[in-house]
């Protein structure tokens, strides 16, 4: 297997692709599109409500980001660290501005989870302003 992955990795990939295809994850009415749109709409609402605290969102489908505060590395790192303490995992990405990035675990996330995450994002933004 010099030029391929391990048998276990290949089997896992086949299983994942099968799940995506057979369990309504793909397409305009698929789970990825529906949940990503819900998260994007929520972030857009926060951006309208708190334009000095959050700009965005940016991203594609389940990979979403926004700029918190002034987009500086210091404020963004502080925000993501406090967000983690408050129960949400996020990352920083980019430079000038630094963005707060989220990778939704699309296989297990539900609308209720996204609603809770949006509330925690809002609370954290206000907490650190």
PyMOL CGO cylinders between C-alpha atoms (Angstrom):
from pymol import cmd
from pymol.cgo import CYLINDER

trace = [
    CYLINDER, 0.00, 0.00, 0.00, 2.74, 2.42, -0.86, 0.3, 1, 1, 1, 1, 1, 1,
    CYLINDER, 2.74, 2.42, -0.86, 0.51, 4.90, -2.71, 0.3, 1, 1, 1, 1, 1, 1,
    CYLINDER, 0.51, 4.90, -2.71, -2.78, 4.48, -0.82, 0.3, 1, 1, 1, 1, 1, 1,
    CYLINDER, -2.78, 4.48, -0.82, -4.00, 4.98, 2.69, 0.3, 1, 1, 1, 1, 1, 1,
    CYLINDER, -4.00, 4.98, 2.69, -4.45, 2.18, 5.16, 0.3, 1, 1, 1, 1, 1, 1,
    CYLINDER, -4.45, 2.18, 5.16, -7.29, -0.27, 4.64, 0.3, 1, 1, 1, 1, 1, 1,
    CYLINDER, -7.29, -0.27, 4.64, -9.04, 1.17, 7.72, 0.3, 1, 1, 1, 1, 1, 1,
    CYLINDER, -9.04, 1.17, 7.72, -8.82, 4.72, 6.32, 0.3, 1, 1, 1, 1, 1, 1,
    CYLINDER, -8.82, 4.72, 6.32, -10.20, 3.59, 2.96, 0.3, 1, 1, 1, 1, 1, 1,
    CYLINDER, -10.20, 3.59, 2.96, -13.06, 1.72, 4.66, 0.3, 1, 1, 1, 1, 1, 1,
    CYLINDER, -13.06, 1.72, 4.66, -13.84, 4.77, 6.83, 0.3, 1, 1, 1, 1, 1, 1,
    CYLINDER, -13.84, 4.77, 6.83, -13.89, 6.99, 3.75, 0.3, 1, 1, 1, 1, 1, 1,
    CYLINDER, -13.89, 6.99, 3.75, -16.30, 4.68, 1.95, 0.3, 1, 1, 1, 1, 1, 1,
    CYLINDER, -16.30, 4.68, 1.95, -18.59, 4.67, 5.01, 0.3, 1, 1, 1, 1, 1, 1,
    CYLINDER, -18.59, 4.67, 5.01, -18.55, 8.48, 5.28, 0.3, 1, 1, 1, 1, 1, 1,
    CYLINDER, -18.55, 8.48, 5.28, -19.29, 8.94, 1.57, 0.3, 1, 1, 1, 1, 1, 1,
    CYLINDER, -19.29, 8.94, 1.57, -22.11, 6.41, 1.82, 0.3, 1, 1, 1, 1, 1, 1,
    CYLINDER, -22.11, 6.41, 1.82, -23.60, 8.23, 4.82, 0.3, 1, 1, 1, 1, 1, 1,
    CYLINDER, -23.60, 8.23, 4.82, -23.42, 11.59, 3.01, 0.3, 1, 1, 1, 1, 1, 1,
    CYLINDER, -23.42, 11.59, 3.01, -25.10, 10.18, -0.07, 0.3, 1, 1, 1, 1, 1, 1,
    CYLINDER, -25.10, 10.18, -0.07, -27.78, 8.04, 1.58, 0.3, 1, 1, 1, 1, 1, 1,
    CYLINDER, -27.78, 8.04, 1.58, -28.83, 10.15, 4.57, 0.3, 1, 1, 1, 1, 1, 1,
    CYLINDER, -28.83, 10.15, 4.57, -29.92, 13.43, 2.96, 0.3, 1, 1, 1, 1, 1, 1,
    CYLINDER, -29.92, 13.43, 2.96, -26.83, 15.50, 3.78, 0.3, 1, 1, 1, 1, 1, 1,
    CYLINDER, -26.83, 15.50, 3.78, -26.30, 16.87, 0.27, 0.3, 1, 1, 1, 1, 1, 1,
    CYLINDER, -26.30, 16.87, 0.27, -28.22, 19.20, -2.04, 0.3, 1, 1, 1, 1, 1, 1,
    CYLINDER, -28.22, 19.20, -2.04, -30.34, 22.31, -1.58, 0.3, 1, 1, 1, 1, 1, 1,
    CYLINDER, -30.34, 22.31, -1.58, -32.62, 20.59, 0.93, 0.3, 1, 1, 1, 1, 1, 1,
    CYLINDER, -32.62, 20.59, 0.93, -29.87, 18.53, 2.55, 0.3, 1, 1, 1, 1, 1, 1,
    CYLINDER, -29.87, 18.53, 2.55, -28.81, 18.70, 6.19, 0.3, 1, 1, 1, 1, 1, 1,
    CYLINDER, -28.81, 18.70, 6.19, -25.55, 20.55, 5.43, 0.3, 1, 1, 1, 1, 1, 1,
    CYLINDER, -25.55, 20.55, 5.43, -27.32, 23.34, 3.53, 0.3, 1, 1, 1, 1, 1, 1,
    CYLINDER, -27.32, 23.34, 3.53, -30.20, 23.68, 6.00, 0.3, 1, 1, 1, 1, 1, 1,
    CYLINDER, -30.20, 23.68, 6.00, -28.05, 23.85, 9.14, 0.3, 1, 1, 1, 1, 1, 1,
    CYLINDER, -28.05, 23.85, 9.14, -25.42, 26.05, 7.54, 0.3, 1, 1, 1, 1, 1, 1,
    CYLINDER, -25.42, 26.05, 7.54, -28.11, 28.50, 6.43, 0.3, 1, 1, 1, 1, 1, 1,
    CYLINDER, -28.11, 28.50, 6.43, -29.58, 28.51, 9.93, 0.3, 1, 1, 1, 1, 1, 1,
    CYLINDER, -29.58, 28.51, 9.93, -26.16, 29.29, 11.46, 0.3, 1, 1, 1, 1, 1, 1,
    CYLINDER, -26.16, 29.29, 11.46, -25.41, 31.95, 8.84, 0.3, 1, 1, 1, 1, 1, 1,
    CYLINDER, -25.41, 31.95, 8.84, -28.79, 33.62, 9.41, 0.3, 1, 1, 1, 1, 1, 1,
    CYLINDER, -28.79, 33.62, 9.41, -28.14, 33.66, 13.15, 0.3, 1, 1, 1, 1, 1, 1,
    CYLINDER, -28.14, 33.66, 13.15, -24.71, 35.22, 12.73, 0.3, 1, 1, 1, 1, 1, 1,
    CYLINDER, -24.71, 35.22, 12.73, -26.12, 37.81, 10.31, 0.3, 1, 1, 1, 1, 1, 1,
    CYLINDER, -26.12, 37.81, 10.31, -28.73, 38.69, 12.91, 0.3, 1, 1, 1, 1, 1, 1,
    CYLINDER, -28.73, 38.69, 12.91, -26.03, 39.17, 15.56, 0.3, 1, 1, 1, 1, 1, 1,
    CYLINDER, -26.03, 39.17, 15.56, -24.03, 41.29, 13.13, 0.3, 1, 1, 1, 1, 1, 1,
    CYLINDER, -24.03, 41.29, 13.13, -27.05, 43.55, 12.54, 0.3, 1, 1, 1, 1, 1, 1,
    CYLINDER, -27.05, 43.55, 12.54, -27.77, 43.75, 16.26, 0.3, 1, 1, 1, 1, 1, 1,
    CYLINDER, -27.77, 43.75, 16.26, -24.15, 44.36, 17.35, 0.3, 1, 1, 1, 1, 1, 1,
    CYLINDER, -24.15, 44.36, 17.35, -22.34, 45.91, 14.36, 0.3, 1, 1, 1, 1, 1, 1,
    CYLINDER, -22.34, 45.91, 14.36, -19.38, 47.08, 16.47, 0.3, 1, 1, 1, 1, 1, 1,
    CYLINDER, -19.38, 47.08, 16.47, -18.89, 43.64, 18.02, 0.3, 1, 1, 1, 1, 1, 1,
    CYLINDER, -18.89, 43.64, 18.02, -19.27, 41.27, 15.05, 0.3, 1, 1, 1, 1, 1, 1,
    CYLINDER, -19.27, 41.27, 15.05, -18.91, 41.55, 11.28, 0.3, 1, 1, 1, 1, 1, 1,
    CYLINDER, -18.91, 41.55, 11.28, -19.80, 38.80, 8.86, 0.3, 1, 1, 1, 1, 1, 1,
    CYLINDER, -19.80, 38.80, 8.86, -20.42, 35.95, 8.53, 0.3, 1, 1, 1, 1, 1, 1,
    CYLINDER, -20.42, 35.95, 8.53, -17.97, 34.63, 5.98, 0.3, 1, 1, 1, 1, 1, 1,
    CYLINDER, -17.97, 34.63, 5.98, -17.49, 31.10, 4.75, 0.3, 1, 1, 1, 1, 1, 1,
    CYLINDER, -17.49, 31.10, 4.75, -19.04, 28.20, 2.93, 0.3, 1, 1, 1, 1, 1, 1,
    CYLINDER, -19.04, 28.20, 2.93, -21.64, 25.76, 4.24, 0.3, 1, 1, 1, 1, 1, 1,
    CYLINDER, -21.64, 25.76, 4.24, -20.50, 24.20, 7.54, 0.3, 1, 1, 1, 1, 1, 1,
    CYLINDER, -20.50, 24.20, 7.54, -17.23, 26.17, 7.65, 0.3, 1, 1, 1, 1, 1, 1,
    CYLINDER, -17.23, 26.17, 7.65, -18.25, 29.61, 8.95, 0.3, 1, 1, 1, 1, 1, 1,
    CYLINDER, -18.25, 29.61, 8.95, -16.32, 32.59, 10.33, 0.3, 1, 1, 1, 1, 1, 1,
    CYLINDER, -16.32, 32.59, 10.33, -16.84, 36.15, 11.52, 0.3, 1, 1, 1, 1, 1, 1,
    CYLINDER, -16.84, 36.15, 11.52, -14.72, 39.06, 12.67, 0.3, 1, 1, 1, 1, 1, 1,
    CYLINDER, -14.72, 39.06, 12.67, -15.07, 39.82, 16.36, 0.3, 1, 1, 1, 1, 1, 1,
    CYLINDER, -15.07, 39.82, 16.36, -14.51, 43.37, 17.59, 0.3, 1, 1, 1, 1, 1, 1,
    CYLINDER, -14.51, 43.37, 17.59, -11.64, 45.01, 15.66, 0.3, 1, 1, 1, 1, 1, 1,
    CYLINDER, -11.64, 45.01, 15.66, -10.27, 41.80, 14.12, 0.3, 1, 1, 1, 1, 1, 1,
    CYLINDER, -10.27, 41.80, 14.12, -6.97, 42.07, 16.01, 0.3, 1, 1, 1, 1, 1, 1,
    CYLINDER, -6.97, 42.07, 16.01, -5.12, 38.93, 17.05, 0.3, 1, 1, 1, 1, 1, 1,
    CYLINDER, -5.12, 38.93, 17.05, -5.31, 39.90, 20.72, 0.3, 1, 1, 1, 1, 1, 1,
    CYLINDER, -5.31, 39.90, 20.72, -9.08, 40.49, 20.84, 0.3, 1, 1, 1, 1, 1, 1,
    CYLINDER, -9.08, 40.49, 20.84, -9.80, 37.46, 18.63, 0.3, 1, 1, 1, 1, 1, 1,
    CYLINDER, -9.80, 37.46, 18.63, -7.69, 35.11, 20.76, 0.3, 1, 1, 1, 1, 1, 1,
    CYLINDER, -7.69, 35.11, 20.76, -9.28, 36.44, 23.92, 0.3, 1, 1, 1, 1, 1, 1,
    CYLINDER, -9.28, 36.44, 23.92, -12.74, 35.95, 22.45, 0.3, 1, 1, 1, 1, 1, 1,
    CYLINDER, -12.74, 35.95, 22.45, -12.09, 32.38, 21.30, 0.3, 1, 1, 1, 1, 1, 1,
    CYLINDER, -12.09, 32.38, 21.30, -10.55, 31.45, 24.66, 0.3, 1, 1, 1, 1, 1, 1,
    CYLINDER, -10.55, 31.45, 24.66, -13.56, 32.86, 26.56, 0.3, 1, 1, 1, 1, 1, 1,
    CYLINDER, -13.56, 32.86, 26.56, -15.90, 31.19, 24.11, 0.3, 1, 1, 1, 1, 1, 1,
    CYLINDER, -15.90, 31.19, 24.11, -14.25, 27.86, 24.94, 0.3, 1, 1, 1, 1, 1, 1,
    CYLINDER, -14.25, 27.86, 24.94, -14.71, 28.53, 28.67, 0.3, 1, 1, 1, 1, 1, 1,
    CYLINDER, -14.71, 28.53, 28.67, -18.36, 29.25, 27.90, 0.3, 1, 1, 1, 1, 1, 1,
    CYLINDER, -18.36, 29.25, 27.90, -18.76, 25.92, 26.10, 0.3, 1, 1, 1, 1, 1, 1,
    CYLINDER, -18.76, 25.92, 26.10, -18.10, 26.48, 22.37, 0.3, 1, 1, 1, 1, 1, 1,
    CYLINDER, -18.10, 26.48, 22.37, -15.04, 25.42, 20.39, 0.3, 1, 1, 1, 1, 1, 1,
    CYLINDER, -15.04, 25.42, 20.39, -13.84, 27.96, 17.83, 0.3, 1, 1, 1, 1, 1, 1,
    CYLINDER, -13.84, 27.96, 17.83, -10.56, 28.76, 16.14, 0.3, 1, 1, 1, 1, 1, 1,
    CYLINDER, -10.56, 28.76, 16.14, -8.84, 31.85, 14.83, 0.3, 1, 1, 1, 1, 1, 1,
    CYLINDER, -8.84, 31.85, 14.83, -7.85, 32.12, 11.20, 0.3, 1, 1, 1, 1, 1, 1,
    CYLINDER, -7.85, 32.12, 11.20, -6.40, 34.71, 8.87, 0.3, 1, 1, 1, 1, 1, 1,
    CYLINDER, -6.40, 34.71, 8.87, -4.71, 38.03, 9.40, 0.3, 1, 1, 1, 1, 1, 1,
    CYLINDER, -4.71, 38.03, 9.40, -5.84, 41.65, 9.04, 0.3, 1, 1, 1, 1, 1, 1,
    CYLINDER, -5.84, 41.65, 9.04, -8.50, 40.87, 10.12, 0.3, 1, 1, 1, 1, 1, 1,
    CYLINDER, -8.50, 40.87, 10.12, -8.27, 37.74, 12.22, 0.3, 1, 1, 1, 1, 1, 1,
    CYLINDER, -8.27, 37.74, 12.22, -11.50, 35.79, 11.98, 0.3, 1, 1, 1, 1, 1, 1,
    CYLINDER, -11.50, 35.79, 11.98, -13.18, 33.49, 14.48, 0.3, 1, 1, 1, 1, 1, 1,
    CYLINDER, -13.18, 33.49, 14.48, -13.83, 30.26, 12.65, 0.3, 1, 1, 1, 1, 1, 1,
    CYLINDER, -13.83, 30.26, 12.65, -16.20, 27.38, 13.28, 0.3, 1, 1, 1, 1, 1, 1,
    CYLINDER, -16.20, 27.38, 13.28, -16.34, 23.91, 11.77, 0.3, 1, 1, 1, 1, 1, 1,
    CYLINDER, -16.34, 23.91, 11.77, -19.76, 22.43, 12.46, 0.3, 1, 1, 1, 1, 1, 1,
    CYLINDER, -19.76, 22.43, 12.46, -19.80, 18.72, 13.34, 0.3, 1, 1, 1, 1, 1, 1,
    CYLINDER, -19.80, 18.72, 13.34, -22.50, 18.28, 10.75, 0.3, 1, 1, 1, 1, 1, 1,
    CYLINDER, -22.50, 18.28, 10.75, -23.00, 14.58, 11.44, 0.3, 1, 1, 1, 1, 1, 1,
    CYLINDER, -23.00, 14.58, 11.44, -24.27, 15.18, 14.96, 0.3, 1, 1, 1, 1, 1, 1,
    CYLINDER, -24.27, 15.18, 14.96, -25.39, 18.82, 15.22, 0.3, 1, 1, 1, 1, 1, 1,
    CYLINDER, -25.39, 18.82, 15.22, -29.06, 19.81, 15.42, 0.3, 1, 1, 1, 1, 1, 1,
    CYLINDER, -29.06, 19.81, 15.42, -30.83, 23.17, 15.08, 0.3, 1, 1, 1, 1, 1, 1,
    CYLINDER, -30.83, 23.17, 15.08, -31.19, 23.36, 18.86, 0.3, 1, 1, 1, 1, 1, 1,
    CYLINDER, -31.19, 23.36, 18.86, -27.40, 23.07, 19.21, 0.3, 1, 1, 1, 1, 1, 1,
    CYLINDER, -27.40, 23.07, 19.21, -26.87, 25.95, 16.80, 0.3, 1, 1, 1, 1, 1, 1,
    CYLINDER, -26.87, 25.95, 16.80, -29.39, 28.08, 18.68, 0.3, 1, 1, 1, 1, 1, 1,
    CYLINDER, -29.39, 28.08, 18.68, -27.49, 27.44, 21.91, 0.3, 1, 1, 1, 1, 1, 1,
    CYLINDER, -27.49, 27.44, 21.91, -24.14, 28.24, 20.23, 0.3, 1, 1, 1, 1, 1, 1,
    CYLINDER, -24.14, 28.24, 20.23, -25.54, 31.52, 18.90, 0.3, 1, 1, 1, 1, 1, 1,
    CYLINDER, -25.54, 31.52, 18.90, -26.67, 32.49, 22.41, 0.3, 1, 1, 1, 1, 1, 1,
    CYLINDER, -26.67, 32.49, 22.41, -23.21, 31.67, 23.79, 0.3, 1, 1, 1, 1, 1, 1,
    CYLINDER, -23.21, 31.67, 23.79, -21.52, 33.68, 21.02, 0.3, 1, 1, 1, 1, 1, 1,
    CYLINDER, -21.52, 33.68, 21.02, -23.77, 36.65, 21.81, 0.3, 1, 1, 1, 1, 1, 1,
    CYLINDER, -23.77, 36.65, 21.81, -23.15, 36.38, 25.55, 0.3, 1, 1, 1, 1, 1, 1,
    CYLINDER, -23.15, 36.38, 25.55, -19.39, 36.12, 25.03, 0.3, 1, 1, 1, 1, 1, 1,
    CYLINDER, -19.39, 36.12, 25.03, -19.29, 39.11, 22.66, 0.3, 1, 1, 1, 1, 1, 1,
    CYLINDER, -19.29, 39.11, 22.66, -21.11, 41.22, 25.24, 0.3, 1, 1, 1, 1, 1, 1,
    CYLINDER, -21.11, 41.22, 25.24, -19.06, 39.83, 28.12, 0.3, 1, 1, 1, 1, 1, 1,
    CYLINDER, -19.06, 39.83, 28.12, -15.75, 40.92, 26.53, 0.3, 1, 1, 1, 1, 1, 1,
    CYLINDER, -15.75, 40.92, 26.53, -16.80, 44.19, 24.92, 0.3, 1, 1, 1, 1, 1, 1,
]
cmd.load_cgo(trace, "trace")
